[in-house]
Amino acid sequence: MLAELGGVNKIYIAVGYTDLRLGINGLAQAVGTRYYLNPFEK
């Protein structure tokens, strides 16, 4: 997993509650809608 982080310039940490029952797709959607960030940007 850490090998996949090559080329990543920024890591954002958000505090609060997150419903992980939706999986990685739900988390990516929450990042896009709540924080107006592209979760797939390297």
N, C-alpha and C positions, 0 to 999 in steps of 0.2 A: 504494500500500500504506500509506503513512504517513497518508493522508487517512482511512483506516478506523480509525485509533487515536483519533479524537475521542471523548471521554467515557470513556476508559480511565483508571482511577485508579491502578492498580498494575501493575507488570511484575516478574515473578519470573525470576531467572536461576539455573539449577541447573547445577552442574558435574558432569562425569562423562561416561561413554560413552552414546551414544544410537544406536540402530539406526534410521536414517532410511529404510531400505528399505521400511518400512511406510507411509511418507508421513505426511501431516498427521493422518490418522485414528489412526495408531499413536502419534504424538506426543501427541495429545489424550488417548488412552487411558492412556498412561504418566503424564501429569500427574494424571489423575483417580485412578489406582490407587496410585501411589507417594507422592504428596504430598497426597492427599485434598483436592484443589482442583477447582473447576469451571472447565474451560478455556474455557467459553463465557460466563462472567460478565463483564460490562463494568465 
